[in-house]
Amino acid sequence: LENGGETFLTSPCFSVSRFQESVLEFSYFIGNGNSTVVGNEGKGLAVEFSTDLITWTEIWSTTDAGSTWVSVVVGLQSYVGIQSVRFRATSMVPFGGIGIDAIRIGEGCSSPIASFPYFNGFETDLGWSGSPEGDFNWTLNSGPTPSYGTGPARAAEGLFYAYMESSDNRGYDAILISPCFDLTGLSEPEISFYYHMYGNGISYLILEISIGG
């Protein structure tokens, strides 16, 4: 960038409405030679979003220069109707350089749960989300299931439980995804839960994990 110059890098249009928590992840590098790189109002690198590709609103910025790449996660779920994001880089001194790499937009964890034990008894809402990879959704149920001769008669604890009805969804998947967790403070993390599978033609229940979003 020339002294006082400004440049933009704009993403394609996208929709993150299907995600429980959407994030923008990237790495940046601000090298300043023998000077300090700054930008508008002291910002060297900024992230902006738009809902109409006309008006842009800043949601993150930094002036930190250094000799290494820095990783950043910016939450997007609070910005309703977001269509695009862009990077704005400005240099107010000569010999400044700004780099961006490894950009990812998708489902992720900007504010993971780090307080334990964590418990979800499904008493007020699911608290977990479905997945666009699933064919139908889990719901809350109390008492017996609607299909005769299947399912539990009641919840394992409390009144409600997460439930998927397979009678009209044979051969399809229902996926239930937890919030994000930060387990680094636990020496031996584990998950415990109750499940109930009853009825002709029951297939399988699988527990999966995802590391790093």
VOFIBA-444752 format. One record per atom (N, C-alpha, C): residue number from 0; atom name; x, y, z. Coordinates in nm, 2 decimals. Atoms other than C-alpha are relative to their C-alpha. Layout:
> resi,name,east,north,up
> NUM,CA,X,Y,Z
...
END
This chain:
> resi,name,east,north,up
> 0,N,0.08,-0.12,0.00
> 0,CA,0.00,0.00,0.00
> 0,C,0.09,0.13,0.00
> 1,N,-0.06,-0.13,0.00
> 1,CA,0.11,0.35,-0.08
> 1,C,-0.04,0.08,0.13
> 2,N,0.03,-0.09,-0.11
> 2,CA,0.13,0.61,0.20
> 2,C,-0.14,0.06,-0.01
> 3,N,0.13,-0.05,0.00
> 3,CA,-0.23,0.70,0.28
> 3,C,-0.10,-0.08,-0.09
> 4,N,0.08,0.07,0.10
> 4,CA,-0.36,0.44,0.03
> 4,C,-0.10,-0.09,0.08
> 5,N,0.11,0.09,-0.06
> 5,CA,-0.67,0.22,0.10
> 5,C,-0.04,-0.10,-0.11
> 6,N,0.04,0.11,0.09
> 6,CA,-0.77,-0.11,-0.06
> 6,C,-0.10,-0.09,0.07
> 7,N,0.10,0.09,-0.06
> 7,CA,-1.06,-0.35,-0.02
> 7,C,0.01,-0.14,-0.07
> 8,N,0.01,0.13,0.05
> 8,CA,-1.10,-0.72,-0.06
> 8,C,-0.14,-0.06,0.05
> 9,N,0.14,0.03,-0.03
> 9,CA,-1.47,-0.83,-0.08
> 9,C,-0.03,-0.14,-0.04
> 10,N,0.04,0.14,0.01
> 10,CA,-1.62,-1.17,-0.04
> 10,C,-0.11,-0.02,-0.11
> 11,N,0.13,0.02,0.07
> 11,CA,-1.88,-1.33,-0.27
> 11,C,-0.12,0.01,0.09
> 12,N,0.12,0.00,-0.08
> 12,CA,-2.24,-1.31,-0.16
> 12,C,-0.02,-0.14,0.07
> 13,N,0.02,0.12,-0.06
> 13,CA,-2.33,-1.58,0.09
> 13,C,-0.12,0.01,0.10
> 14,N,0.10,0.01,-0.10
> 14,CA,-2.60,-1.69,0.34
> 14,C,0.04,-0.09,0.12
> 15,N,-0.04,0.08,-0.12
> 15,CA,-2.53,-1.81,0.70
> 15,C,-0.12,-0.03,0.08
> 16,N,0.12,0.01,-0.08
> 16,CA,-2.89,-1.83,0.81
> 16,C,-0.02,-0.14,0.05
> 17,N,0.02,0.14,-0.04
> 17,CA,-2.88,-2.21,0.84
> 17,C,0.09,-0.04,0.12
> 18,N,-0.09,0.04,-0.10
> 18,CA,-2.60,-2.21,1.09
> 18,C,-0.05,0.05,0.14
> 19,N,0.03,-0.04,-0.14
> 19,CA,-2.65,-2.20,1.47
> 19,C,0.09,0.11,0.04
> 20,N,-0.10,-0.11,-0.03
> 20,CA,-2.33,-1.99,1.50
> 20,C,0.09,0.01,-0.12
> 21,N,-0.08,-0.02,0.12
> 21,CA,-2.16,-1.85,1.19
> 21,C,0.12,0.09,0.04
> 22,N,-0.13,-0.07,-0.03
> 22,CA,-1.80,-1.72,1.20
> 22,C,0.07,0.03,-0.13
> 23,N,-0.10,-0.03,0.10
> 23,CA,-1.54,-1.55,0.98
> 23,C,0.13,-0.03,0.06
> 24,N,-0.13,0.03,-0.05
> 24,CA,-1.20,-1.70,1.03
> 24,C,0.11,0.04,-0.10
> 25,N,-0.11,-0.03,0.09
> 25,CA,-0.87,-1.57,0.88
> 25,C,0.12,0.03,0.08
> 26,N,-0.13,-0.03,-0.06
> 26,CA,-0.51,-1.50,0.95
> 26,C,0.05,0.13,-0.07
> 27,N,-0.05,-0.13,0.06
> 27,CA,-0.35,-1.15,0.90
> 27,C,0.14,0.02,0.05
> 28,N,-0.14,-0.04,-0.03
> 28,CA,0.00,-1.01,0.90
> 28,C,0.01,0.15,-0.04
> 29,N,-0.02,-0.14,0.02
> 29,CA,0.08,-0.64,0.94
> 29,C,0.15,0.03,0.03
> 30,N,-0.14,-0.03,-0.01
> 30,CA,0.45,-0.56,0.87
> 30,C,0.02,0.15,-0.02
> 31,N,-0.02,-0.14,0.01
> 31,CA,0.57,-0.21,0.93
> 31,C,0.13,0.06,-0.04
> 32,N,-0.14,-0.04,0.03
> 32,CA,0.93,-0.20,0.83
> 32,C,0.06,0.07,0.12
> 33,N,-0.05,-0.07,-0.11
> 33,CA,1.07,0.07,1.05
> 33,C,-0.10,0.10,0.05
> 34,N,0.10,-0.09,-0.04
> 34,CA,0.74,0.25,1.10
> 34,C,-0.12,-0.07,0.06
> 35,N,0.12,0.06,-0.05
> 35,CA,0.39,0.20,1.23
> 35,C,-0.11,0.01,-0.11
> 36,N,0.11,0.00,0.09
> 36,CA,0.10,0.09,1.01
> 36,C,-0.13,0.03,0.07
> 37,N,0.13,-0.04,-0.06
> 37,CA,-0.23,0.26,1.09
> 37,C,-0.10,0.02,-0.12
> 38,N,0.10,-0.02,0.11
> 38,CA,-0.55,0.32,0.90
> 38,C,-0.10,0.11,0.04
> 39,N,0.10,-0.10,-0.04
> 39,CA,-0.87,0.53,0.92
> 39,C,-0.02,-0.01,0.15
> 40,N,0.02,-0.01,-0.14
> 40,CA,-0.91,0.64,1.28
> 40,C,0.09,-0.10,0.07
> 41,N,-0.10,0.09,-0.07
> 41,CA,-0.60,0.44,1.37
> 41,C,-0.02,-0.15,-0.03
> 42,N,0.03,0.14,0.03
> 42,CA,-0.72,0.12,1.21
> 42,C,0.09,-0.05,-0.12
> 43,N,-0.08,0.05,0.11
> 43,CA,-0.47,-0.08,1.00
> 43,C,-0.07,-0.09,-0.09
> 44,N,0.08,0.10,0.07
> 44,CA,-0.70,-0.36,0.90
> 44,C,-0.13,-0.01,0.06
> 45,N,0.13,0.00,-0.06
> 45,CA,-1.07,-0.37,0.94
> 45,C,-0.09,-0.10,-0.08
> 46,N,0.10,0.09,0.07
> 46,CA,-1.36,-0.62,0.86
> 46,C,-0.13,0.07,0.01
> 47,N,0.13,-0.06,0.01
> 47,CA,-1.69,-0.48,0.74
> 47,C,-0.10,-0.10,-0.06
> 48,N,0.10,0.08,0.06
> 48,CA,-2.02,-0.64,0.66
> 48,C,-0.11,0.09,-0.07
> 49,N,0.11,-0.08,0.07
> 49,CA,-2.31,-0.54,0.43
> 49,C,-0.12,-0.10,-0.02
> 50,N,0.12,0.07,0.03
> 50,CA,-2.67,-0.65,0.39
> 50,C,-0.06,0.03,-0.14
> 51,N,0.05,-0.05,0.14
> 51,CA,-2.72,-0.47,0.05
> 51,C,0.11,0.03,-0.10
> 52,N,-0.12,-0.03,0.08
> 52,CA,-2.36,-0.44,-0.09
> 52,C,0.01,0.15,-0.04
> 53,N,-0.02,-0.15,0.02
> 53,CA,-2.40,-0.06,-0.07
> 53,C,0.05,0.06,0.13
> 54,N,-0.04,-0.05,-0.13
> 54,CA,-2.37,0.02,0.30
> 54,C,0.08,-0.10,0.07
> 55,N,-0.09,0.09,-0.07
> 55,CA,-2.08,-0.13,0.50
> 55,C,0.02,0.05,0.14
> 56,N,-0.01,-0.03,-0.15
> 56,CA,-2.05,-0.15,0.88
> 56,C,0.12,-0.08,0.05
> 57,N,-0.11,0.06,-0.06
> 57,CA,-1.73,-0.22,1.06
> 57,C,-0.03,-0.09,0.12
> 58,N,0.03,0.09,-0.11
> 58,CA,-1.73,-0.52,1.30
> 58,C,0.13,-0.05,0.07
> 59,N,-0.13,0.04,-0.06
> 59,CA,-1.36,-0.57,1.37
> 59,C,0.11,0.08,-0.06
> 60,N,-0.12,-0.08,0.05
> 60,CA,-1.03,-0.38,1.34
> 60,C,0.12,-0.02,0.09
> 61,N,-0.12,0.01,-0.08
> 61,CA,-0.67,-0.38,1.45
> 61,C,0.11,0.09,-0.06
> 62,N,-0.12,-0.07,0.04
> 62,CA,-0.35,-0.18,1.43
> 62,C,0.12,-0.07,0.04
> 63,N,-0.12,0.08,-0.05
> 63,CA,-0.12,-0.45,1.57
> 63,C,0.09,-0.04,-0.11
> 64,N,-0.10,0.04,0.09
> 64,CA,0.19,-0.48,1.36
> 64,C,0.09,-0.10,0.07
> 65,N,-0.09,0.10,-0.06
> 65,CA,0.43,-0.77,1.41
> 65,C,0.07,-0.08,-0.10
> 66,N,-0.08,0.08,0.09
> 66,CA,0.66,-1.03,1.26
> 66,C,-0.06,-0.14,-0.03
> 67,N,0.07,0.14,0.01
> 67,CA,0.41,-1.33,1.27
> 67,C,-0.14,0.02,-0.05
> 68,N,0.15,0.00,0.04
> 68,CA,0.07,-1.42,1.13
> 68,C,-0.08,-0.02,0.13
> 69,N,0.09,0.00,-0.11
> 69,CA,-0.22,-1.38,1.37
> 69,C,-0.13,-0.05,-0.05
> 70,N,0.13,0.06,0.03
> 70,CA,-0.54,-1.59,1.37
> 70,C,-0.11,0.07,0.07
> 71,N,0.12,-0.07,-0.05
> 71,CA,-0.88,-1.43,1.42
> 71,C,-0.12,-0.08,-0.03
> 72,N,0.13,0.05,0.02
> 72,CA,-1.23,-1.55,1.46
> 72,C,-0.10,0.11,0.04
> 73,N,0.09,-0.11,-0.02
> 73,CA,-1.51,-1.30,1.42
> 73,C,-0.14,-0.06,-0.02
> 74,N,0.13,0.05,0.01
> 74,CA,-1.87,-1.40,1.50
> 74,C,-0.09,0.08,-0.09
> 75,N,0.09,-0.07,0.09
> 75,CA,-2.13,-1.32,1.24
> 75,C,-0.15,-0.01,0.03
> 76,N,0.14,0.03,-0.02
> 76,CA,-2.45,-1.45,1.39
> 76,C,-0.09,0.11,0.05
> 77,N,0.07,-0.12,-0.05
> 77,CA,-2.55,-1.11,1.54
> 77,C,-0.05,0.09,-0.11
> 78,N,0.03,-0.10,0.11
> 78,CA,-2.57,-0.94,1.20
> 78,C,-0.10,-0.06,-0.10
> 79,N,0.11,0.05,0.08
> 79,CA,-2.91,-1.02,1.05
> 79,C,0.00,0.04,-0.14
> 80,N,0.01,-0.04,0.14
> 80,CA,-2.93,-1.03,0.68
> 80,C,0.13,0.02,-0.07
> 81,N,-0.13,-0.02,0.06
> 81,CA,-2.56,-1.03,0.62
> 81,C,0.02,-0.07,-0.14
> 82,N,-0.02,0.06,0.13
> 82,CA,-2.47,-1.09,0.25
> 82,C,0.15,-0.01,-0.04
> 83,N,-0.14,0.00,0.05
> 83,CA,-2.10,-1.02,0.22
> 83,C,0.08,0.07,0.11
> 84,N,-0.10,-0.07,-0.08
> 84,CA,-1.79,-0.92,0.42
> 84,C,0.11,0.05,-0.09
> 85,N,-0.12,-0.05,0.07
> 85,CA,-1.49,-0.72,0.31
> 85,C,0.11,0.04,0.10
> 86,N,-0.12,-0.05,-0.08
> 86,CA,-1.14,-0.64,0.44
> 86,C,0.03,0.14,-0.05
> 87,N,-0.04,-0.14,0.04
> 87,CA,-1.04,-0.27,0.44
> 87,C,0.14,0.02,0.06
> 88,N,-0.14,-0.02,-0.05
> 88,CA,-0.66,-0.21,0.47
> 88,C,0.04,0.14,-0.04
> 89,N,-0.05,-0.14,0.02
> 89,CA,-0.51,0.14,0.50
> 89,C,0.14,0.02,0.06
> 90,N,-0.13,-0.03,-0.05
> 90,CA,-0.15,0.25,0.53
> 90,C,0.02,0.15,0.00
> 91,N,-0.02,-0.14,-0.01
> 91,CA,-0.06,0.59,0.66
> 91,C,0.15,0.04,0.00
> 92,N,-0.15,-0.03,0.00
> 92,CA,0.32,0.55,0.64
> 92,C,0.06,-0.09,-0.11
> 93,N,-0.06,0.08,0.10
> 93,CA,0.56,0.42,0.38
> 93,C,0.05,-0.13,0.06
> 94,N,-0.07,0.13,-0.04
> 94,CA,0.71,0.06,0.39
> 94,C,-0.10,-0.09,0.08
> 95,N,0.09,0.08,-0.07
> 95,CA,0.39,-0.09,0.54
> 95,C,-0.06,-0.11,-0.09
> 96,N,0.06,0.11,0.08
> 96,CA,0.26,-0.43,0.42
> 96,C,-0.11,-0.07,0.09
> 97,N,0.11,0.07,-0.06
> 97,CA,-0.07,-0.61,0.51
> 97,C,-0.03,-0.13,-0.08
> 98,N,0.04,0.13,0.07
> 98,CA,-0.14,-0.98,0.43
> 98,C,-0.12,-0.06,0.07
> 99,N,0.11,0.07,-0.04
> 99,CA,-0.45,-1.19,0.46
> 99,C,0.01,-0.14,-0.06
> 100,N,-0.01,0.14,0.05
> 100,CA,-0.47,-1.57,0.43
> 100,C,-0.10,-0.09,0.08
> 101,N,0.08,0.10,-0.07
> 101,CA,-0.68,-1.88,0.52
> 101,C,-0.13,0.05,0.04
> 102,N,0.14,-0.05,-0.03
> 102,CA,-1.02,-1.71,0.50
> 102,C,-0.10,-0.11,0.00
> 103,N,0.11,0.10,-0.01
> 103,CA,-1.31,-1.93,0.61
> 103,C,-0.12,0.06,0.05
> 104,N,0.13,-0.05,-0.05
> 104,CA,-1.68,-1.84,0.65
> 104,C,-0.08,-0.13,0.01
> 105,N,0.09,0.12,-0.01
> 105,CA,-1.91,-2.11,0.79
> 105,C,-0.04,-0.01,0.15
> 106,N,0.04,0.03,-0.14
> 106,CA,-2.03,-2.27,1.11
> 106,C,0.13,-0.01,0.09
> 107,N,-0.12,0.00,-0.08
> 107,CA,-1.79,-2.22,1.40
> 107,C,-0.03,0.04,0.14
> 108,N,0.01,-0.03,-0.14
> 108,CA,-1.73,-2.12,1.76
> 108,C,0.07,0.13,0.04
> 109,N,-0.07,-0.12,-0.05
> 109,CA,-1.66,-1.76,1.85
> 109,C,-0.01,0.02,0.15
> 110,N,0.01,-0.01,-0.14
> 110,CA,-1.78,-1.79,2.21
> 110,C,-0.04,-0.14,0.06
> 111,N,0.03,0.14,-0.05
> 111,CA,-1.75,-2.16,2.32
> 111,C,-0.03,0.00,0.15
> 112,N,0.03,0.02,-0.14
> 112,CA,-1.89,-2.28,2.65
> 112,C,0.12,-0.06,0.07
> 113,N,-0.12,0.04,-0.07
> 113,CA,-1.60,-2.32,2.90
> 113,C,-0.03,-0.02,0.15
> 114,N,0.03,0.02,-0.14
> 114,CA,-1.79,-2.35,3.23
> 114,C,-0.07,-0.14,0.01
> 115,N,0.06,0.14,-0.01
> 115,CA,-1.87,-2.71,3.34
> 115,C,-0.02,-0.03,0.15
> 116,N,0.07,0.08,0.10
> 116,CA,-2.05,-2.92,3.42
> 116,C,-0.11,0.07,-0.08
> 117,N,0.10,-0.05,0.09
> 117,CA,-2.28,-2.84,3.13
> 117,C,-0.11,-0.10,0.00
> 118,N,0.11,0.09,-0.01
> 118,CA,-2.63,-2.98,3.14
> 118,C,-0.11,0.05,-0.09
> 119,N,0.11,-0.03,0.08
> 119,CA,-2.92,-2.98,2.89
> 119,C,-0.11,-0.11,0.02
> 120,N,0.11,0.10,-0.02
> 120,CA,-3.25,-3.15,3.00
> 120,C,-0.12,0.02,-0.09
> 121,N,0.11,-0.03,0.10
> 121,CA,-3.46,-3.00,2.71
> 121,C,-0.13,0.04,0.06
> 122,N,0.13,-0.03,-0.07
> 122,CA,-3.71,-2.86,2.96
> 122,C,-0.06,0.13,-0.06
> 123,N,0.06,-0.12,0.05
> 123,CA,-3.76,-2.52,2.79
> 123,C,0.01,0.01,-0.15
> 124,N,-0.02,0.00,0.15
> 124,CA,-3.62,-2.56,2.43
> 124,C,0.11,-0.10,-0.02
> 125,N,-0.10,0.09,0.04
> 125,CA,-3.39,-2.78,2.24
> 125,C,0.14,0.04,0.05
> 126,N,-0.13,-0.06,-0.03
> 126,CA,-3.09,-2.55,2.30
> 126,C,0.11,-0.05,-0.09
> 127,N,-0.09,0.05,0.10
> 127,CA,-2.91,-2.75,2.03
> 127,C,-0.07,0.03,-0.14
> 128,N,0.05,-0.04,0.13
> 128,CA,-2.95,-2.70,1.65
> 128,C,-0.01,-0.12,-0.09
> 129,N,-0.01,0.10,0.11
> 129,CA,-3.03,-2.91,1.35
> 129,C,0.11,0.03,-0.09
> 130,N,-0.11,-0.02,0.09
> 130,CA,-2.80,-2.94,1.06
> 130,C,-0.05,0.00,-0.15
> 131,N,0.04,0.00,0.14
> 131,CA,-2.84,-2.86,0.68
> 131,C,0.03,-0.14,-0.06
> 132,N,-0.03,0.13,0.05
> 132,CA,-2.69,-3.21,0.63
> 132,C,-0.11,-0.10,0.03
> 133,N,0.11,0.09,-0.03
> 133,CA,-2.99,-3.37,0.79
> 133,C,-0.12,0.01,-0.09
> 134,N,0.12,0.00,0.09
> 134,CA,-3.32,-3.46,0.62
> 134,C,-0.12,0.05,0.07
> 135,N,0.11,-0.06,-0.08
> 135,CA,-3.55,-3.36,0.91
> 135,C,0.05,0.02,0.14
> 136,N,-0.05,-0.05,-0.13
> 136,CA,-3.53,-3.22,1.26
> 136,C,-0.05,-0.07,0.12
> 137,N,0.05,0.04,-0.13
> 137,CA,-3.55,-3.32,1.62
> 137,C,-0.10,0.10,0.05
> 138,N,0.10,-0.09,-0.07
> 138,CA,-3.83,-3.18,1.83
> 138,C,0.00,-0.03,0.15
> 139,N,0.02,0.03,-0.14
> 139,CA,-3.93,-3.16,2.19
> 139,C,-0.13,-0.08,0.02
> 140,N,0.11,0.08,-0.03
> 140,CA,-4.17,-3.42,2.33
> 140,C,-0.02,-0.02,0.15
> 141,N,0.03,0.03,-0.14
> 141,CA,-4.34,-3.49,2.66
> 141,C,-0.09,-0.12,0.01
> 142,N,0.09,0.11,0.00
> 142,CA,-4.50,-3.82,2.75
> 142,C,0.03,-0.10,-0.11
> 143,N,-0.02,0.10,0.11
> 143,CA,-4.55,-4.11,2.50
> 143,C,0.02,0.07,-0.14
> 144,N,-0.01,-0.05,0.14
> 144,CA,-4.46,-4.07,2.14
> 144,C,-0.13,-0.03,-0.08
> 145,N,0.13,0.01,0.07
> 145,CA,-4.74,-4.04,1.88
> 145,C,-0.01,-0.13,-0.07
> 146,N,0.01,0.13,0.07
> 146,CA,-4.66,-4.37,1.71
> 146,C,-0.02,-0.12,0.10
> 147,N,0.03,0.11,-0.09
> 147,CA,-4.81,-4.67,1.88
> 147,C,0.11,-0.11,0.00
> 148,N,-0.10,0.11,-0.01
> 148,CA,-4.57,-4.93,2.01
> 148,C,0.14,0.04,-0.02
> 149,N,-0.14,-0.05,0.02
> 149,CA,-4.26,-4.71,1.98
> 149,C,0.03,0.10,0.11
> 150,N,-0.04,-0.11,-0.08
> 150,CA,-4.06,-4.46,2.18
> 150,C,-0.02,-0.02,0.15
> 151,N,0.02,0.01,-0.15
> 151,CA,-4.05,-4.40,2.56
> 151,C,-0.14,0.05,0.04
> 152,N,0.13,-0.05,-0.05
> 152,CA,-4.35,-4.34,2.78
> 152,C,0.01,0.13,0.07
> 153,N,-0.02,-0.12,-0.07
> 153,CA,-4.19,-4.05,2.95
> 153,C,0.15,0.04,-0.01
> 154,N,-0.14,-0.04,0.00
> 154,CA,-3.86,-3.85,2.98
> 154,C,0.08,-0.07,0.10
> 155,N,-0.09,0.07,-0.10
> 155,CA,-3.56,-4.00,3.16
> 155,C,0.00,0.09,0.13
> 156,N,0.01,-0.09,-0.11
> 156,CA,-3.57,-3.69,3.38
> 156,C,-0.08,0.12,-0.04
> 157,N,0.08,-0.11,0.03
> 157,CA,-3.80,-3.39,3.40
> 157,C,-0.12,-0.04,-0.08
> 158,N,0.12,0.02,0.07
> 158,CA,-4.09,-3.36,3.16
> 158,C,0.02,-0.02,-0.15
> 159,N,-0.02,-0.01,0.15
> 159,CA,-3.94,-3.31,2.81
> 159,C,0.13,-0.08,-0.04
> 160,N,-0.12,0.06,0.06
> 160,CA,-3.69,-3.49,2.59
> 160,C,0.01,0.03,-0.15
> 161,N,-0.01,-0.02,0.14
> 161,CA,-3.55,-3.45,2.24
> 161,C,-0.04,-0.13,-0.07
> 162,N,0.07,0.11,0.06
> 162,CA,-3.73,-3.67,2.00
> 162,C,0.00,0.01,-0.16
> 163,N,0.02,0.00,0.14
> 163,CA,-3.73,-3.77,1.63
> 163,C,-0.09,-0.11,-0.04
> 164,N,0.10,0.09,0.05
> 164,CA,-4.02,-3.94,1.46
> 164,C,0.04,-0.06,-0.13
> 165,N,-0.05,0.07,0.13
> 165,CA,-3.91,-4.20,1.20
> 165,C,-0.11,-0.06,-0.08
> 166,N,0.11,0.07,0.07
> 166,CA,-4.25,-4.33,1.09
> 166,C,-0.01,0.05,-0.14
> 167,N,0.02,-0.05,0.14
> 167,CA,-4.27,-4.10,0.79
> 167,C,0.14,0.05,-0.05
> 168,N,-0.13,-0.04,0.04
> 168,CA,-3.89,-4.05,0.76
> 168,C,0.10,-0.12,-0.01
> 169,N,-0.08,0.12,0.01
> 169,CA,-3.76,-4.40,0.69
> 169,C,0.12,0.02,-0.10
> 170,N,-0.12,-0.01,0.08
> 170,CA,-3.41,-4.40,0.56
> 170,C,0.07,0.14,0.00
> 171,N,-0.05,-0.14,-0.01
> 171,CA,-3.35,-4.03,0.65
> 171,C,0.08,0.02,0.13
> 172,N,-0.08,-0.04,-0.12
> 172,CA,-3.11,-3.87,0.90
> 172,C,-0.06,0.12,0.07
> 173,N,0.03,-0.12,-0.08
> 173,CA,-3.20,-3.63,1.18
> 173,C,0.13,0.03,0.08
> 174,N,-0.12,-0.03,-0.06
> 174,CA,-2.90,-3.45,1.32
> 174,C,-0.02,0.11,0.10
> 175,N,0.02,-0.10,-0.11
> 175,CA,-2.88,-3.26,1.65
> 175,C,0.14,0.04,0.05
> 176,N,-0.14,-0.05,-0.02
> 176,CA,-2.57,-3.04,1.71
> 176,C,0.00,0.08,0.13
> 177,N,-0.02,-0.07,-0.12
> 177,CA,-2.45,-2.91,2.04
> 177,C,0.06,0.14,-0.02
> 178,N,-0.08,-0.12,0.01
> 178,CA,-2.32,-2.56,2.11
> 178,C,0.15,-0.04,0.00
> 179,N,-0.15,0.02,0.00
> 179,CA,-1.94,-2.52,2.09
> 179,C,0.05,-0.01,0.15
> 180,N,-0.06,0.01,-0.13
> 180,CA,-1.73,-2.62,2.39
> 180,C,0.15,0.02,-0.01
> 181,N,-0.14,-0.01,-0.02
> 181,CA,-1.38,-2.53,2.51
> 181,C,0.04,-0.10,0.11
> 182,N,-0.03,0.10,-0.10
> 182,CA,-1.25,-2.84,2.69
> 182,C,0.14,0.00,0.05
> 183,N,-0.15,0.00,-0.04
> 183,CA,-0.89,-2.73,2.74
> 183,C,0.02,0.00,0.15
> 184,N,-0.02,0.00,-0.14
> 184,CA,-0.95,-2.68,3.11
> 184,C,-0.04,-0.13,0.07
> 185,N,0.04,0.13,-0.06
> 185,CA,-1.07,-3.04,3.17
> 185,C,0.11,-0.10,-0.03
> 186,N,-0.10,0.10,0.01
> 186,CA,-0.82,-3.32,3.23
> 186,C,-0.06,-0.13,-0.07
> 187,N,0.07,0.12,0.06
> 187,CA,-1.07,-3.60,3.13
> 187,C,-0.14,0.03,-0.03
> 188,N,0.13,-0.03,0.03
> 188,CA,-1.37,-3.46,2.96
> 188,C,-0.08,-0.12,-0.05
> 189,N,0.09,0.11,0.04
> 189,CA,-1.67,-3.69,2.90
> 189,C,-0.14,0.05,-0.03
> 190,N,0.14,-0.03,0.02
> 190,CA,-2.03,-3.68,2.78
> 190,C,-0.08,-0.12,0.05
> 191,N,0.09,0.11,-0.04
> 191,CA,-2.31,-3.88,2.94
> 191,C,-0.14,0.04,-0.04
> 192,N,0.13,-0.03,0.05
> 192,CA,-2.67,-3.91,2.82
> 192,C,-0.09,-0.12,0.01
> 193,N,0.09,0.11,0.01
> 193,CA,-2.98,-4.13,2.82
> 193,C,-0.05,0.00,-0.15
> 194,N,0.07,0.02,0.12
> 194,CA,-3.13,-4.27,2.50
> 194,C,-0.10,-0.11,0.00
> 195,N,0.10,0.11,0.00
> 195,CA,-3.43,-4.48,2.41
> 195,C,-0.03,-0.02,-0.15
> 196,N,0.03,0.04,0.14
> 196,CA,-3.47,-4.67,2.08
> 196,C,-0.09,-0.12,0.01
> 197,N,0.09,0.11,-0.01
> 197,CA,-3.77,-4.89,2.05
> 197,C,-0.10,0.00,-0.12
> 198,N,0.09,0.01,0.12
> 198,CA,-3.98,-5.01,1.75
> 198,C,0.06,-0.09,-0.11
> 199,N,-0.05,0.08,0.11
> 199,CA,-3.96,-5.23,1.44
> 199,C,0.08,0.09,-0.10
> 200,N,-0.08,-0.07,0.11
> 200,CA,-3.69,-5.13,1.19
> 200,C,0.08,0.11,0.05
> 201,N,-0.09,-0.10,-0.06
> 201,CA,-3.48,-4.92,1.43
> 201,C,0.13,-0.01,-0.07
> 202,N,-0.13,0.01,0.07
> 202,CA,-3.16,-4.83,1.25
> 202,C,0.12,0.03,0.10
> 203,N,-0.11,-0.02,-0.09
> 203,CA,-2.88,-4.66,1.46
> 203,C,0.00,0.14,0.05
> 204,N,-0.03,-0.13,-0.06
> 204,CA,-2.78,-4.37,1.68
> 204,C,0.15,0.02,0.01
> 205,N,-0.15,-0.02,0.01
> 205,CA,-2.43,-4.22,1.62
> 205,C,0.03,0.13,0.08
> 206,N,-0.05,-0.12,-0.07
> 206,CA,-2.24,-3.98,1.84
> 206,C,0.13,0.04,-0.07
> 207,N,-0.12,-0.05,0.07
> 207,CA,-1.98,-3.77,1.65
> 207,C,0.06,0.12,0.06
> 208,N,-0.07,-0.12,-0.05
> 208,CA,-1.73,-3.50,1.74
> 208,C,0.06,0.08,-0.12
> 209,N,-0.07,-0.08,0.10
> 209,CA,-1.59,-3.21,1.54
> 209,C,0.10,0.09,0.08
> 210,N,-0.11,-0.07,-0.06
> 210,CA,-1.26,-3.05,1.63
> 210,C,0.04,0.12,-0.09
> 211,N,-0.04,-0.12,0.07
> 211,CA,-1.18,-2.69,1.54
> 211,C,-0.11,0.06,-0.09
> 212,N,0.12,-0.06,0.08
> 212,CA,-1.53,-2.60,1.41
> 212,C,-0.03,-0.07,-0.12
END
